[in-house]
Amino acid sequence: MIYDIQTGSANGGMVSSIVAAGVDCLDLVLEFVSGRKRLNLVKRHIQSLLASVFNIILHLQSPLIFSERLIGDTNPDPGAVILMCVEVLIRISGKHALFQMETWHLAQSLRIPGALFQNFHQLKLSKSSVRNTPSNNSDNHISDPVGSMQLCNVDRRFSIDLFSACCRLLYNVLKHHKSECKRSIAVLEASMCVLLECLETVDSKSLIRNGYFSWEVEEGVKCAYSLRRIYEEIRHQKDVMGQHCSQFLSNYIWIYSGNGPLKTGIKREIDDALRPGVYALIDACSAEDLQYLHTVFGEGPCRNTLATLQHDYKLNFQYGGKV
């Protein structure tokens, strides 16, 4: 089914109804299949099915997946198909006792959230309701999808749903595939940074002023809750994650202190939603890890943020498990 996909057009990737239906059916099979013979049949083909799902996401991913559908567009929505693919990966990664995922499957699963949201903070709205289409683009190719796209409206609900699904995927891989996840820790860290940078865009007046998309505070808070669960799970896996916990804390402090792509930091409401997860990271760090961060941050806002977090953690937080 991966061959019934078009890529490279100015509209982003396009997918046939057959491919979309195939992904939907696969999700239903994974949810409801039972019986030894039926399960064994799925197990025999799970490797090729996973490869197909990854290929669909790879061919369809584009900043344009976040735009609302154009009137008269009868093709399946590429964004919706990507979301279904992510849901399939969530289901497979959560049933680790039934379905085997190879190391490269898990590494690719960790990479997907970062790949899908890497240009999210550059989504620029347009007063025009016209996007480039194959009919008005002579070579049917787009070299810079972020700079060339004209989004009349961003599908807010879809962007939140996809963000939450990506967080669930990272959570599942971290929870059920600890050892393999540790081998790809740099990929997990990169995706977490991208997702955290998306929260920097929440209610950003500078973005709105320049015509860029920005989540409302309530939308950002909902996404922050999803991201927080990963921080909390990292703490629960500290026996495996160990030395890497401080790096996730460092990335949060770096972006919170205004060193992210937008240089704006994270709004108070978003920080409030994330804070239990940040405290969980502090709880997972050794005294040596925290002292190392204090040293490498040097004088400046990052060191001040770390000191404030440690002070608040000691005063207000006694970690007792997931919230």
Secondary structure, 3 states (H helix, E strand, C coil): CCCCEECCCCCCCEECHHHHHHHHHHHHHHHHCCCHHHHHHHHHHHHHHHHHHHHHHHHHCCHHHHECCCCCCCCCCHHHHHHHHHHHHHHHHHCCCCCCCCHHHHHHHHHHHHHHHCCHHHCEECCCCCCCCHHHCCCCCCCCHHHHCCECCECHHHHHHHHHHHHHHHHHHHHHCHHHHHHCHHHHHHHHHHHHHHHCCCCCHHHHHCCECCCCHHHHHHHHHHHHHHHHHHHHCHHHHHHHHHHHHHHHHHHHHHHCCCCCCCCHHHHHHHHHHHHHHHHHCCHHHHHHHHHHHCCCHHHHHHHHHHHHHHHHCCCCCCC
